[in-house]
């Protein structure tokens, strides 16, 4: 009895403690939300402080949820590209903003998102207000942003780390280790460039895969390097000579090569900012954080006449997941836009490397119905590839950034089998089947020739549908589409020439065009409505608690995005067909 009472008291005490901790955590979250929602009060004279290390530049602005990774509370805000660009446009007209102070180190953004943000900064300069950039640890990505400034200054202190060395991509191949483990990945695909899954069946890339990656990287560098060279008054060949010969090592190298306008210590920088702001004392230098200014200037308040920006951001999956483009949830959101009388036109903002074919089909069908009633225009972010292109190629016009990765018109299916693995560990499977191929998905034997032909026929049928769909929507012949398809990934700059997109342009350009299709020629005639609504703090918290963070073989590699496919192999649909890029690209 004593042991029972002791146990009961321990349980009661634990419940009380957990409730107290839960209440305190709730107060903390509520306090964080209250602090995050407080509006910035603008001083009469201000400097807009764009410190890229303080926020993530994403597709949509989301409420900030504190993170306790590694014991430190991460307070990095998330600012959507629409809100970011509109904030810069507002700053150009705002008499309180004297100039922009850009600290580009630590940038967290995709390639095309950076391109749009940089274009907004370049447009800001036409207002007559300058952009002053400062860097301590320049990388290719951060210097790409910084180079847009009127003046670029670099720290005078040695010890920083310059990584302005151009662009490179790394491909990983795991066939050798899978062979040692006895895992046989059976890849069924159409498209000689469709390299998704190639890492599991080869130990080196195919010639086609090498070709598409080389052309893609060179095209992206032409966009980024060309912008840097233009801003600094040199040619791309001159920049390539500097980069190829590793001439950007020490801070003074940037000045000598014409990529920086001077060396400065922290005190010298403050003095320069005070001089630019025309104040004599640093206490009169009012720096306003960009994320707060963007919140202050946010104008996404729907009215009677709206142009909706519909964000399709993430991998395409079936179901109702909240951190991906989940078909069932997205179809419901698209139907809401179709039924909403206040929405006169829609911009489909795509930032997706693709995913499930059946999920893409569902979303495509809903968008087709929407486009029949209201004009739908596409705007491409970092990716609009494979499934991302599938859902959007029927829009009335497609705007892309030059560094967007698109195309990848191809499909594949991937099913592993573990018969050799089982034998290695001393396990033997024996199937009992009613028919000749009833056990073909048991994953304990390889497919025979008949089964492979059966699966290949399904992939061929879906590829043919994909190509025919693009041909019809883009006014091309099937032969023309097939020639530039085959799973090949293209940059937006190259996609223009092959006809799969219409124009290099930003999200703002797409909004203006969509509004014109609805009969609006002036921005005062319409408001912006964004959809789906971004997750709130509590929703993010619940999602993070329910998320499986178990690492896979791809975790921490450029192929990490393929994790969705790997984790779905053991689910109810072992023969899921995918339209997805094989990797995600991050420019550092």
C-alpha positions as CSV (number, residue, x, y, z in Angstrom):
1,X,0.0,0.0,0.0
2,X,2.8,2.4,0.8
3,X,4.4,1.8,-2.6
4,X,1.0,2.4,-4.3
5,X,0.5,5.7,-2.4
6,X,4.1,6.8,-3.2
7,X,3.5,6.1,-6.9
8,X,0.2,8.0,-6.9
9,X,1.8,11.0,-5.2
10,X,4.6,10.9,-7.8
11,X,2.1,10.8,-10.7
12,X,0.0,13.7,-9.1
13,X,3.2,15.8,-8.6
14,X,4.3,15.1,-12.2
15,X,0.9,16.2,-13.5
16,X,1.0,19.4,-11.5
17,X,4.5,20.2,-12.6
18,X,3.7,19.6,-16.3
19,X,0.6,21.8,-16.0
20,X,2.6,24.6,-14.5
21,X,5.3,24.3,-17.1
22,X,2.7,24.2,-19.8
23,X,1.0,27.3,-18.4
24,X,4.4,29.1,-18.3
25,X,5.2,28.1,-21.8
26,X,1.8,29.4,-23.0
27,X,2.5,32.7,-21.3
28,X,5.9,32.8,-23.0
29,X,4.4,32.1,-26.4
30,X,1.6,34.7,-25.8
31,X,4.2,37.2,-24.7
32,X,6.3,36.5,-27.8
33,X,3.2,37.0,-30.0
34,X,2.4,40.2,-28.3
35,X,5.9,41.5,-28.7
36,X,6.1,40.4,-32.3
37,X,2.8,42.1,-33.1
38,X,3.8,45.5,-31.6
39,X,4.0,48.1,-34.3
40,X,7.1,50.2,-34.9
41,X,6.9,53.9,-34.3
42,X,8.8,55.6,-37.1
43,X,11.0,58.5,-36.2
44,X,11.0,61.6,-38.4
45,X,14.5,60.8,-39.8
46,X,15.4,57.2,-40.1
47,X,17.7,54.8,-41.8
48,X,16.2,51.6,-43.1
49,X,18.4,48.9,-41.7
50,X,18.3,45.8,-43.9
51,X,20.3,43.3,-41.9
52,X,19.9,40.0,-43.8
53,X,21.1,38.0,-40.8
54,X,18.0,39.1,-38.9
55,X,15.3,37.7,-41.1
56,X,14.7,34.9,-43.6
57,X,13.5,36.1,-47.0
58,X,10.7,33.6,-47.9
59,X,7.6,33.4,-50.0
60,X,5.2,34.5,-47.3
61,X,5.5,36.5,-44.2
62,X,4.8,34.3,-41.1
63,X,4.5,35.0,-37.4
64,X,7.7,34.4,-35.6
65,X,7.9,31.3,-33.5
66,X,10.8,31.2,-31.1
67,X,13.2,28.3,-31.6
68,X,15.4,26.7,-28.9
69,X,17.7,24.8,-31.2
70,X,21.2,24.3,-29.6
71,X,20.0,26.0,-26.4
72,X,19.7,29.4,-28.1
73,X,16.5,31.2,-28.9
74,X,16.4,31.9,-32.6
75,X,14.6,35.3,-33.1
76,X,15.0,35.5,-36.9
77,X,11.9,36.9,-38.5
78,X,10.4,35.6,-41.8
79,X,9.5,38.2,-44.3
80,X,7.6,37.3,-47.5
81,X,9.0,38.5,-50.8
82,X,5.8,40.5,-51.6
83,X,5.9,42.3,-48.3
84,X,9.7,42.9,-48.6
85,X,9.4,44.4,-52.1
86,X,6.4,46.6,-51.1
87,X,8.4,47.8,-48.0
88,X,11.3,48.9,-50.2
89,X,8.9,50.6,-52.6
90,X,7.3,52.4,-49.6
91,X,10.7,53.4,-48.3
92,X,11.5,55.1,-51.6
93,X,8.4,57.4,-51.2
94,X,8.7,57.7,-47.4
95,X,10.2,61.1,-46.4
96,X,11.2,59.7,-43.1
97,X,13.6,57.2,-44.7
98,X,16.8,58.9,-45.7
99,X,18.7,55.9,-47.2
100,X,19.1,52.1,-46.9
101,X,21.9,50.5,-44.9
102,X,22.3,47.0,-46.3
103,X,24.2,44.4,-44.3
104,X,24.0,41.4,-46.6
105,X,26.1,38.8,-44.6
106,X,24.0,35.9,-43.4
107,X,21.5,36.1,-46.2
108,X,18.9,33.3,-46.0
109,X,17.0,33.3,-49.3
110,X,16.6,31.3,-52.5
111,X,18.2,32.2,-55.7
112,X,15.2,33.8,-57.5
113,X,14.0,35.4,-54.2
114,X,17.3,37.2,-53.9
115,X,17.0,38.2,-57.6
116,X,13.6,39.9,-56.9
117,X,14.8,41.5,-53.7
118,X,17.9,42.9,-55.4
119,X,15.8,44.3,-58.3
120,X,13.7,46.1,-55.7
121,X,16.9,47.6,-54.2
122,X,18.1,48.7,-57.6
123,X,14.7,50.4,-58.3
124,X,14.9,52.1,-54.9
125,X,18.1,53.8,-56.0
126,X,16.2,55.6,-58.8
127,X,14.4,57.6,-56.1
128,X,17.6,59.5,-55.5
129,X,18.1,57.9,-52.1
130,X,21.3,55.8,-51.8
131,X,21.9,52.3,-50.6
132,X,25.0,51.8,-48.5
133,X,26.3,48.2,-48.1
134,X,28.7,46.8,-45.6
135,X,30.2,43.3,-45.4
136,X,32.5,41.4,-43.0
137,X,32.3,37.9,-44.4
138,X,31.3,38.2,-48.0
139,X,29.9,35.1,-49.7
140,X,28.8,34.8,-53.3
141,X,25.2,35.2,-52.3
142,X,25.8,38.1,-49.9
143,X,28.0,40.0,-52.2
144,X,25.5,39.5,-55.0
145,X,23.1,41.5,-52.9
146,X,25.6,44.0,-51.6
147,X,26.9,44.8,-55.1
148,X,23.6,46.6,-56.0
149,X,24.5,49.4,-53.5
150,X,25.8,52.9,-54.4
151,X,28.7,52.2,-52.1
152,X,30.1,48.9,-50.9
153,X,32.3,49.0,-47.8
154,X,34.2,46.1,-46.3
155,X,35.6,45.6,-42.8
156,X,39.2,46.7,-42.3
157,X,39.7,43.8,-39.9
158,X,41.4,40.6,-41.1
159,X,40.1,37.3,-40.0
160,X,36.9,37.3,-41.9
161,X,36.2,34.6,-44.5
162,X,35.6,35.5,-48.1
163,X,33.8,32.9,-50.2
164,X,33.1,34.9,-53.3
165,X,34.3,32.0,-55.5
166,X,31.4,31.5,-57.9
167,X,28.7,28.8,-58.0
168,X,29.1,25.0,-57.6
169,X,26.8,22.1,-57.2
170,X,27.6,18.7,-55.6
171,X,25.9,15.5,-56.7
172,X,25.9,12.5,-54.3
173,X,25.8,8.9,-55.4
174,X,25.1,6.1,-53.0
175,X,24.9,2.9,-55.2
176,X,28.1,1.5,-53.7
177,X,26.9,1.7,-50.1
178,X,23.5,0.3,-51.1
179,X,25.2,-2.6,-52.9
180,X,27.1,-3.4,-49.6
181,X,23.8,-3.3,-47.8
182,X,22.1,-5.4,-50.4
183,X,19.5,-2.8,-51.3
184,X,18.4,-2.8,-54.9
185,X,16.6,0.4,-56.0
186,X,14.4,-0.3,-59.1
187,X,14.1,3.0,-61.0
188,X,11.4,3.4,-63.6
189,X,11.5,6.7,-65.5
190,X,11.0,8.6,-68.7
191,X,13.5,11.3,-69.7
192,X,17.2,11.0,-70.3
193,X,17.7,14.1,-68.2
194,X,15.4,12.9,-65.4
195,X,18.1,12.3,-62.9
196,X,15.9,12.0,-59.8
197,X,16.7,8.6,-58.4
198,X,19.9,8.3,-60.4
199,X,21.9,8.6,-57.2
200,X,20.6,5.3,-56.0
201,X,21.4,3.3,-59.2
202,X,24.7,4.8,-60.3
203,X,28.0,5.8,-58.7
204,X,28.7,8.5,-61.2
205,X,26.4,10.9,-63.1
206,X,25.2,10.1,-66.6
207,X,26.5,12.3,-69.4
208,X,23.0,13.9,-69.7
209,X,22.9,14.7,-66.0
210,X,26.4,16.3,-66.2
211,X,25.4,18.3,-69.2
212,X,22.2,19.7,-67.7
213,X,23.9,20.6,-64.4
214,X,26.8,22.3,-66.2
215,X,24.5,24.4,-68.4
216,X,22.3,25.2,-65.4
217,X,25.1,26.4,-63.1
218,X,26.7,28.4,-65.9
219,X,23.3,30.1,-66.6
220,X,22.8,30.9,-63.0
221,X,26.3,32.4,-62.7
222,X,25.7,34.4,-65.9
223,X,22.7,36.0,-64.1
224,X,24.4,36.6,-60.8
225,X,27.9,37.4,-62.1
226,X,26.4,39.6,-64.8
227,X,24.5,41.6,-62.3
228,X,27.6,42.0,-60.1
229,X,29.8,43.1,-63.0
230,X,27.2,45.6,-64.3
231,X,26.8,47.2,-60.8
232,X,30.6,47.5,-60.3
233,X,31.3,48.8,-63.8
234,X,33.3,45.9,-65.0
235,X,32.7,43.1,-67.6
236,X,31.7,39.5,-66.7
237,X,35.0,38.4,-68.2
238,X,36.9,40.6,-65.8
239,X,34.9,39.3,-62.9
240,X,35.5,35.7,-64.0
241,X,39.3,36.5,-64.1
242,X,39.1,37.8,-60.5
243,X,37.1,34.8,-59.3
244,X,39.0,32.1,-61.2
245,X,42.3,33.4,-59.9
246,X,41.1,33.6,-56.3
247,X,42.0,37.2,-56.0
248,X,39.4,38.0,-53.4
249,X,41.1,36.8,-50.2
250,X,41.8,39.8,-47.9
251,X,39.5,42.8,-47.4
252,X,41.9,45.1,-49.4
253,X,41.6,42.7,-52.3
254,X,38.0,43.7,-52.8
255,X,39.1,47.4,-53.0
256,X,42.0,46.6,-55.3
257,X,39.7,44.7,-57.7
258,X,37.1,47.4,-57.7
259,X,34.5,45.4,-55.8
260,X,34.5,47.6,-52.7
261,X,34.7,51.3,-52.2
262,X,36.7,51.3,-49.0
263,X,37.8,49.6,-45.8
264,X,36.1,50.5,-42.6
265,X,36.2,49.7,-38.9
266,X,32.9,49.6,-37.0
267,X,33.5,53.2,-35.7
268,X,34.4,54.5,-39.1
269,X,31.2,52.9,-40.5
270,X,29.1,54.5,-37.9
271,X,30.7,57.9,-38.7
272,X,30.0,57.3,-42.4
273,X,26.3,56.5,-41.7
274,X,26.0,59.6,-39.5
275,X,27.5,61.7,-42.3
276,X,25.1,60.2,-44.8
277,X,22.2,60.8,-42.5
278,X,23.4,64.3,-41.8
279,X,23.6,63.9,-38.0
280,X,26.5,64.8,-35.8
281,X,26.1,62.1,-33.1
282,X,25.4,58.4,-33.4
283,X,22.7,58.7,-30.8
284,X,20.8,60.7,-33.4
285,X,21.2,57.9,-35.9
286,X,17.9,56.1,-36.0
287,X,18.1,52.6,-37.5
288,X,14.8,50.9,-38.2
289,X,14.8,47.1,-38.6
290,X,13.6,46.0,-42.0
291,X,11.2,43.3,-40.7
292,X,9.5,45.8,-38.4
293,X,9.3,48.4,-41.3
294,X,7.8,45.7,-43.6
295,X,5.2,44.9,-40.9
296,X,4.4,48.6,-40.5
297,X,3.9,49.0,-44.3
298,X,2.1,45.8,-45.0
299,X,-0.9,46.5,-47.2
300,X,-2.4,43.1,-47.8
301,X,-5.9,44.2,-46.7
302,X,-8.6,42.8,-49.0
303,X,-11.4,45.1,-50.3
304,X,-14.3,44.8,-52.7
305,X,-12.1,44.3,-55.7
306,X,-9.1,42.0,-55.1
307,X,-6.2,40.5,-57.0
308,X,-5.3,37.3,-55.1
309,X,-1.8,36.0,-54.7
310,X,-2.0,32.3,-54.2
311,X,1.3,30.9,-52.8
312,X,2.1,27.3,-53.9
313,X,5.3,26.9,-51.8
314,X,7.0,23.5,-51.1
315,X,6.9,19.9,-52.3
316,X,3.7,18.7,-53.8
317,X,2.1,15.9,-51.8
318,X,-1.3,14.3,-51.3
319,X,-3.4,15.0,-48.3
320,X,-3.8,18.1,-46.0
321,X,-0.3,18.8,-44.7
322,X,0.3,22.4,-43.7
323,X,4.0,22.8,-44.6
324,X,3.7,21.6,-48.1
325,X,1.6,21.9,-51.2
326,X,-1.0,19.4,-50.0
327,X,-3.5,18.6,-52.8
328,X,-6.7,18.2,-50.7
329,X,-6.1,21.4,-48.7
330,X,-5.0,23.4,-51.8
331,X,-8.0,22.3,-53.9
332,X,-10.3,23.6,-51.1
333,X,-8.4,26.9,-51.0
334,X,-8.5,27.2,-54.8
335,X,-12.3,26.6,-54.8
336,X,-12.7,29.3,-52.2
337,X,-11.0,31.8,-54.6
338,X,-13.3,30.7,-57.4
339,X,-16.3,31.3,-55.3
340,X,-15.1,34.6,-53.8
341,X,-16.9,37.3,-55.7
342,X,-14.4,40.0,-54.5
343,X,-11.5,38.2,-56.2
344,X,-11.2,39.3,-59.8
345,X,-7.9,37.8,-60.8
346,X,-5.3,35.4,-59.3
347,X,-1.5,35.3,-59.4
348,X,-0.3,31.7,-58.8
349,X,3.1,32.1,-57.1
350,X,4.9,28.9,-57.6
351,X,8.0,27.9,-55.6
352,X,8.0,24.1,-55.9
353,X,10.4,21.5,-57.2
354,X,7.4,19.2,-57.7
355,X,6.3,15.9,-56.1
356,X,3.4,13.6,-56.4
357,X,1.8,13.3,-59.9
358,X,-1.6,12.5,-58.6
359,X,-1.5,15.5,-56.2
360,X,-0.3,17.7,-59.1
361,X,-3.2,16.5,-61.2
362,X,-5.7,17.4,-58.5
363,X,-4.3,20.9,-58.1
364,X,-4.1,21.4,-61.9
365,X,-7.7,20.5,-62.3
366,X,-8.8,22.9,-59.7
367,X,-6.7,25.7,-61.2
368,X,-8.2,25.0,-64.7
369,X,-11.7,25.5,-63.3
370,X,-10.5,28.7,-61.6
371,X,-8.9,30.0,-64.8
372,X,-12.1,29.4,-66.8
373,X,-13.9,32.0,-64.6
374,X,-11.1,34.3,-63.5
375,X,-7.7,35.1,-65.1
376,X,-4.8,33.2,-63.5
377,X,-1.3,34.4,-64.1
378,X,1.8,32.5,-62.9
379,X,4.8,34.0,-61.1
380,X,7.8,31.7,-60.6
381,X,10.0,31.8,-57.5
382,X,13.1,29.7,-56.9
383,X,11.6,26.6,-58.5
384,X,8.7,25.8,-60.8
385,X,9.9,22.5,-61.9
386,X,8.3,19.1,-62.8
387,X,5.1,19.1,-60.7
388,X,5.6,22.8,-60.1
389,X,5.5,23.3,-63.8
390,X,2.7,20.7,-64.2
391,X,0.2,22.8,-62.1
392,X,1.1,26.1,-63.7
393,X,1.8,25.7,-67.4
394,X,-1.9,26.4,-68.3
395,X,-1.9,29.9,-66.8
396,X,-2.6,32.8,-69.1
397,X,0.9,34.1,-68.8
398,X,4.0,32.9,-67.0
399,X,6.5,35.3,-65.4
400,X,9.8,33.9,-64.2
401,X,13.0,35.2,-62.6
402,X,16.1,34.6,-64.7
403,X,17.6,32.3,-62.0
404,X,14.4,30.3,-61.4
405,X,14.8,26.6,-62.1
406,X,11.9,25.3,-64.2
407,X,11.0,22.7,-66.7
408,X,12.0,19.2,-65.6
409,X,9.2,17.8,-67.7
410,X,9.6,14.1,-66.8
411,X,8.4,11.5,-64.3
412,X,9.7,8.5,-62.4
413,X,8.8,5.8,-59.9
414,X,11.3,4.3,-57.5
415,X,10.8,1.0,-55.6
416,X,13.6,-0.7,-53.6
417,X,13.7,-4.4,-52.8
418,X,15.7,-5.9,-49.9
419,X,16.1,-9.6,-50.8
420,X,19.9,-9.4,-50.6
421,X,19.8,-7.4,-47.5
422,X,17.6,-10.0,-45.8
423,X,20.0,-12.8,-46.8
424,X,22.9,-10.8,-45.4
425,X,21.2,-10.8,-42.0
426,X,20.0,-14.3,-42.2
427,X,16.3,-13.7,-43.0
428,X,14.4,-15.5,-45.7
429,X,11.0,-14.5,-47.0
430,X,8.6,-16.9,-48.7
431,X,5.5,-15.4,-50.3
432,X,2.2,-17.2,-50.8
433,X,0.2,-15.5,-53.6
434,X,-3.1,-16.1,-55.3
435,X,-1.9,-14.9,-58.7
436,X,1.3,-14.7,-60.7
437,X,2.3,-11.2,-59.6
438,X,0.4,-10.7,-56.3
439,X,3.6,-10.3,-54.3
440,X,5.4,-7.9,-56.7
441,X,5.2,-5.1,-54.2
442,X,6.3,-7.1,-51.2
443,X,9.8,-5.5,-51.6
444,X,11.5,-8.9,-50.9
445,X,12.3,-9.7,-54.6
446,X,13.2,-7.8,-57.7
447,X,10.6,-7.2,-60.4
448,X,10.6,-9.7,-63.3
449,X,10.5,-8.5,-66.9
450,X,6.7,-8.5,-67.1
451,X,6.4,-6.4,-64.0
452,X,9.0,-3.9,-65.1
453,X,7.2,-3.5,-68.4
454,X,3.9,-3.0,-66.5
455,X,5.4,-0.2,-64.4
456,X,7.2,1.4,-67.4
457,X,3.9,1.5,-69.3
458,X,2.4,3.6,-66.4
459,X,5.3,6.0,-66.4
460,X,5.2,6.3,-70.2
461,X,1.5,7.1,-70.1
462,X,2.0,9.8,-67.5
463,X,5.0,11.3,-69.4
464,X,2.9,11.4,-72.6
465,X,0.1,13.2,-70.8
466,X,2.5,15.7,-69.3
467,X,4.1,16.5,-72.8
468,X,0.7,16.7,-74.5
469,X,-0.6,19.0,-71.8
470,X,2.4,21.4,-72.1
471,X,2.1,21.3,-76.0
472,X,-1.6,22.3,-75.8
473,X,-1.1,25.0,-73.2
474,X,2.0,26.5,-74.7
475,X,0.9,26.3,-78.4
476,X,3.8,24.0,-79.3
477,X,3.9,20.6,-81.0
478,X,4.3,17.4,-79.0
479,X,7.6,16.9,-80.8
480,X,8.8,20.4,-79.8
481,X,8.0,19.8,-76.2
482,X,9.5,16.3,-76.1
483,X,12.8,17.7,-77.5
484,X,13.2,20.1,-74.6
485,X,11.5,17.9,-72.0
486,X,13.1,14.5,-71.1
487,X,13.3,15.7,-67.5
488,X,15.7,18.5,-68.2
489,X,15.9,21.4,-65.8
490,X,16.3,24.9,-67.2
491,X,16.9,28.3,-65.7
492,X,14.3,31.0,-66.3
493,X,16.8,32.8,-68.6
494,X,17.1,29.8,-70.8
495,X,13.4,28.8,-70.6
496,X,12.4,31.9,-72.4
497,X,14.2,30.8,-75.5
498,X,12.6,27.4,-75.6
499,X,9.1,28.7,-75.1
500,X,8.0,27.2,-71.8
501,X,7.7,30.6,-70.1
502,X,6.7,34.0,-71.3
503,X,8.6,36.8,-69.7
504,X,11.4,37.6,-67.2
505,X,9.5,39.5,-64.4
506,X,8.8,39.7,-60.7
507,X,5.8,38.9,-58.6
508,X,4.9,42.6,-58.8
509,X,4.9,42.4,-62.6
510,X,2.6,39.4,-62.5
511,X,0.2,41.2,-60.2
512,X,0.0,44.3,-62.5
513,X,-0.6,42.1,-65.5
514,X,-3.3,40.0,-63.8
515,X,-5.0,43.2,-62.6
516,X,-5.0,44.5,-66.2
517,X,-6.7,41.3,-67.3
518,X,-9.4,42.0,-64.7
519,X,-9.8,45.6,-66.1
520,X,-7.8,47.4,-63.5
521,X,-5.2,49.8,-64.9
522,X,-4.4,51.6,-61.6
523,X,-3.3,50.1,-58.3
524,X,-5.8,52.2,-56.5
525,X,-8.6,50.2,-58.1
526,X,-7.8,47.0,-56.3
527,X,-6.4,45.4,-53.2
528,X,-4.2,42.4,-52.6
529,X,-5.5,39.3,-51.0
530,X,-3.0,36.5,-50.1
531,X,-3.9,32.9,-49.8
532,X,-3.6,30.4,-48.2
533,X,-3.2,32.1,-44.9
534,X,0.2,31.6,-43.4
535,X,0.5,29.5,-40.2
536,X,0.2,31.2,-36.9
537,X,2.6,30.7,-34.0
538,X,0.5,28.1,-32.3
539,X,-0.1,26.2,-35.6
540,X,3.7,26.2,-36.2
541,X,4.3,25.0,-32.7
542,X,1.8,22.1,-33.0
543,X,3.3,21.1,-36.4
544,X,6.8,21.1,-35.1
545,X,5.8,18.9,-32.2
546,X,4.1,16.4,-34.5
547,X,6.9,16.5,-37.1
548,X,9.1,13.5,-37.6
549,X,12.7,14.9,-37.5
550,X,14.4,11.5,-38.0
551,X,17.4,12.0,-40.2
552,X,17.7,10.1,-43.5
553,X,20.7,9.3,-45.7
554,X,20.0,12.6,-47.5
555,X,19.7,14.9,-44.5
556,X,22.1,17.8,-44.8
557,X,22.8,17.3,-48.5
558,X,21.4,19.1,-51.6
559,X,19.2,16.1,-52.1
560,X,17.5,16.5,-48.8
561,X,14.2,17.4,-50.6
562,X,14.0,13.8,-51.9
563,X,13.3,12.7,-48.3
564,X,9.6,13.0,-49.0
565,X,9.9,10.4,-51.7
566,X,12.0,8.1,-49.5
567,X,9.7,8.2,-46.6
568,X,6.6,7.5,-48.8
569,X,8.0,4.3,-50.1
570,X,6.7,2.2,-47.2
571,X,3.2,3.7,-47.3
572,X,0.1,2.5,-49.0
573,X,1.1,3.5,-52.5
574,X,4.5,1.8,-53.2
575,X,4.2,2.6,-57.0
576,X,3.6,6.4,-56.5
577,X,4.8,8.2,-59.7
578,X,6.7,11.5,-59.1
579,X,7.2,14.6,-61.1
580,X,10.0,16.2,-59.1
581,X,13.4,17.8,-59.5
582,X,16.2,15.6,-58.0
583,X,17.6,18.2,-55.7
584,X,17.2,21.6,-54.0
585,X,19.8,24.3,-54.7
586,X,21.0,26.8,-52.1
587,X,23.4,29.6,-53.1
588,X,25.8,30.6,-50.3
